[in-house]
Amino acid sequence: MNGPIRVFGEVLFDHFPDGTRVLGGAPFNQGAVVLTAAGVYSELKPQADIKVIDTVGAGDAFSAVMILGLTSGWALDLALRGAQGFASALVARRGATLDDRGFYRNFLGDWTT
């Protein structure tokens, strides 16, 4: 994933030097990547044994946790792992939102400590 995504990020940061600070993405089966304006690049592959049932909402779930982490002062790698983990858990269920509060409760403890 290092090639085109990294080049795109560098061009974006050059074009908007006072704006975008973090670029992240989760190309579905390839994992997640984050590139900062400072040149920090990190990627995380999903677990190989994830049973994918429904990908609807996975990108939104990833983005929501990345935003939560970055605005809460989490380290970049921690935000990336949290976002990837939440999105990976969501694709193993049907639907973008779930009625099972326990599903979310499992993550809330990690996100609020």
N, C-alpha and C positions, 0 to 999 in steps of 0.2 A: 504493500500500500504506500510505501514511502514515496515513489515517483510522482505521479500526476497530482496527487492530493497535496503533497508538500510544495510542488511548483505553484499550484493554484493559490495556496495560502500565502506564499511569499509574494506573488503578484498582487494579491488582495491587500496585504499589509503595505506594500509599496504604494499602491494607488490611494489608500485611505490611511495615511500615517498617523492621524490623530483620532481615528475612530476605532475600528475593530482591533481587539486585543487578543482574543482567543477564537480559534476556528476549530470546530469539532464536527465529527460526523460518525455515523455508524452504518457503513454500507452493509446491508443485511447480514450475509453469511461470512463477511470478511473480518468482522470485528469493529473496533472503534478507534478513531485517531483524534489526536488533539495537537494543534500547532499554535504556539503563542507568538506574539509580535517580537518577543525577545529571542526567538529561534528555538525554544524548547519544543521538542517533538516527542510524542509518546503514542504508542499504540498498544492495543490489548485485543487478543483473539478470544472469541467466545469458546466456552467449553465444547469439546467435540461431541459430547453425549446429550446435547440439548434436543429434546423432542419438540419440533416446531409444529404447532397446530394452527396458529393464526398470527400473522405479522401486523395486523391492523393495530395501530397505536404504538408500535414499538419505537418508532422514531420520536414521537411525542414524549413517550416515557423516558427515553434516553435524554432528550433535551431538558425535560423538567428537572431531572435529578442533577444534570450538569449545571443548570442555572442555580438550583438550590445549593449545590456544593460550592460553586464559585462565589456566590453572594454571601455564603456563610463562612467563608474563609478557609475552606478545606484545601489541603494540598491538591495540586492538579492530578496526581496519580490516584488519590483517594476519590476525587470526584469522578474520574474516568472509570474506576472500578465499580463505584456505586451505580453510575448510569448504565454501564454495560450489564451489571448484575440484575438491575431492575428490569431492563428491556429484555434480557434473556429469560427471566422468570415469566414475564408477561406473554411472550410468544408461545409458551407451553400451555397457555389457557386460551379459550375462545373469547374474543371480544376485546375492545380497547379499554373498557372499564369493567370492573368486576363488582358483584354484590357481596363478595366474601371479604369482610373487614379484616379477617385474620391474615389474608394475603398481604394487605398493606401494613398491618401491625408488625409483621415480621421485619419489615424494612425500617419502620419508624424508629425503632430502638437504635439502629445503626446511624440514622440520620440526625438524631437529637443528642447524641453523646459527645 
